[in-house]
Amino acid sequence: MKEELEKVLGEVRLKDPNNTGKYTSIKIYEQVLPKIKIEYDRYDEEEEDQSEEPFPYIIIKLDSGKIVNEDEAVKVELLIATYDDDLQNQGHKDVLNIINKIYERFYKNPMLANKYFRVNDIDWVLQDDDMYPYYYGAMGMEFKVRMFKKEDRFA
């Protein structure tokens, strides 16, 4: 999934919170964001965060799975986060554009890596709360997975 999203969203550039006025590609992570290194000053009790913000990013999260007989289904969530410090407060449009590109890809071709087949609906949602200048959304998809067949040792 990571490679597919990198291909689909490879040309997309969004605001970079670490470089004012610059744009960056979307970072894609699997399951969780990487840990942030926090430096501590011996003489100061407050912590000093020297890391860069990861925005914009998508986290590919395996939500749950189900095996029934010889069929397996896996639910995948895509957690989308962007940054836009424009005072017009329209950053949700970036999230919707990302959702639309991913939806278009899996609607036109539900196969992923010639192994997984998207089934059922594609769900999406935007965050209700105002978190300016950060904007969040999510997508949910379900994939059928090719299972191993039970071996018949007498065949």
C-alpha positions as CSV (number, residue, x, y, z in Angstrom):
1,M,0.0,0.0,0.0
2,K,2.8,2.4,0.8
3,E,4.4,2.1,-2.6
4,E,1.0,2.6,-4.3
5,L,0.2,5.7,-2.3
6,E,3.7,7.1,-3.1
7,K,2.9,6.5,-6.8
8,V,-0.6,8.1,-6.6
9,L,0.5,11.1,-4.6
10,G,4.0,11.5,-5.8
11,E,3.4,14.8,-7.6
12,V,1.4,16.4,-4.8
13,R,3.1,19.2,-2.9
14,L,1.7,20.8,0.2
15,K,2.8,23.5,2.6
16,D,5.9,22.5,4.8
17,P,5.5,23.7,8.4
18,N,9.3,23.4,8.8
19,N,10.2,25.8,5.9
20,T,8.0,28.9,5.7
21,G,6.8,29.5,2.1
22,K,8.1,26.1,0.9
23,Y,6.2,23.0,-0.3
24,T,7.0,19.3,0.3
25,S,5.8,15.9,-0.7
26,I,3.5,13.8,1.5
27,K,5.3,11.4,3.9
28,I,3.8,8.0,4.2
29,Y,4.1,5.9,7.3
30,E,3.0,2.4,8.2
31,Q,0.9,1.9,11.4
32,V,2.3,4.8,13.5
33,L,4.4,8.0,13.2
34,P,8.1,7.6,14.0
35,K,9.2,8.6,17.5
36,I,10.4,12.1,18.1
37,K,13.8,12.8,19.7
38,I,13.5,15.2,22.6
39,E,16.6,16.8,24.0
40,Y,16.8,17.7,27.7
41,D,18.9,20.5,29.1
42,R,20.7,19.6,32.3
43,Y,19.9,22.9,33.9
44,D,16.5,23.5,32.5
45,E,13.5,21.3,33.5
46,E,11.7,22.1,30.3
47,E,12.1,19.8,27.4
48,E,13.3,21.1,24.0
49,D,11.9,19.5,20.9
50,Q,14.5,19.6,18.1
51,S,12.6,17.5,15.7
52,E,10.7,18.6,12.5
53,E,7.0,18.3,12.2
54,P,6.0,15.4,10.0
55,F,3.3,17.2,8.1
56,P,1.9,16.5,5.6
57,Y,1.6,12.8,6.1
58,I,-0.5,9.7,5.8
59,I,-0.5,6.7,8.2
60,I,-1.5,3.4,6.7
61,K,-3.0,1.5,9.6
62,L,-4.2,-2.1,9.6
63,D,-7.3,-1.8,11.6
64,S,-8.7,-5.3,11.8
65,G,-9.1,-8.6,9.9
66,K,-11.4,-11.5,9.7
67,I,-10.8,-15.0,8.5
68,V,-13.9,-17.1,7.6
69,N,-13.3,-20.5,6.2
70,E,-10.7,-19.9,3.5
71,D,-11.5,-16.2,3.0
72,E,-9.7,-13.3,4.8
73,A,-10.7,-9.7,4.8
74,V,-8.5,-6.9,6.1
75,K,-9.7,-3.4,7.0
76,V,-7.2,-0.6,6.3
77,E,-7.5,3.0,7.6
78,L,-5.6,5.9,6.0
79,L,-5.1,8.7,8.5
80,I,-4.4,11.9,6.6
81,A,-2.8,15.1,8.1
82,T,-1.9,18.4,6.4
83,Y,-0.7,21.8,7.4
84,D,-1.9,25.1,6.0
85,D,-1.2,28.4,7.9
86,D,-3.2,30.6,5.5
87,L,-5.8,32.7,7.4
88,Q,-8.5,31.7,5.0
89,N,-8.6,28.4,7.0
90,Q,-9.2,26.2,3.9
91,G,-6.7,23.4,4.6
92,H,-9.5,20.8,4.6
93,K,-9.5,21.1,0.8
94,D,-6.0,19.6,0.7
95,V,-7.3,16.6,2.7
96,L,-10.2,16.2,0.4
97,N,-7.9,16.3,-2.7
98,I,-5.8,13.5,-1.2
99,I,-8.9,11.5,-0.4
100,N,-10.2,12.0,-4.0
101,K,-6.9,10.9,-5.6
102,I,-6.8,7.7,-3.5
103,Y,-10.5,7.0,-4.1
104,E,-10.1,7.5,-7.8
105,R,-7.2,5.0,-7.9
106,F,-9.0,2.2,-6.0
107,Y,-12.4,2.8,-7.7
108,K,-10.8,2.5,-11.2
109,N,-8.7,-0.5,-10.2
110,P,-9.5,-2.3,-7.0
111,M,-6.5,-4.6,-7.2
112,L,-3.5,-3.9,-5.0
113,A,-0.1,-5.5,-5.8
114,N,-1.9,-8.3,-7.7
115,K,-2.7,-9.9,-4.3
116,Y,-5.4,-7.8,-2.6
117,F,-8.8,-6.9,-4.0
118,R,-10.8,-3.9,-2.6
119,V,-14.3,-4.8,-1.6
120,N,-17.3,-3.0,-0.2
121,D,-17.5,0.8,0.1
122,I,-14.7,3.3,0.6
123,D,-15.5,5.5,3.7
124,W,-14.0,8.9,4.4
125,V,-14.3,11.5,7.1
126,L,-13.0,15.0,7.9
127,Q,-12.2,16.1,11.5
128,D,-15.0,18.3,12.9
129,D,-12.9,20.3,15.4
130,D,-10.9,23.3,14.2
131,M,-7.2,22.5,14.7
132,Y,-5.8,25.3,12.6
133,P,-3.2,25.2,11.0
134,Y,-3.5,21.4,11.1
135,Y,-6.1,19.5,9.1
136,Y,-7.1,15.9,9.5
137,G,-9.1,13.3,7.6
138,A,-9.4,9.5,7.3
139,M,-10.3,6.9,4.8
140,G,-11.4,3.3,5.3
141,M,-11.2,0.4,2.9
142,E,-11.5,-3.3,3.1
143,F,-9.5,-5.8,1.1
144,K,-9.9,-9.5,0.4
145,V,-6.7,-11.4,0.8
146,R,-5.7,-14.5,-1.0
147,M,-5.5,-17.3,1.5
148,F,-3.5,-20.4,1.5
149,K,-5.5,-23.5,0.6
150,K,-5.6,-26.4,3.0
151,E,-3.3,-29.1,1.8
152,D,-4.8,-32.5,1.1
153,R,-2.1,-35.0,1.9
154,F,-4.0,-37.8,0.2
155,A,-4.3,-36.0,-3.2
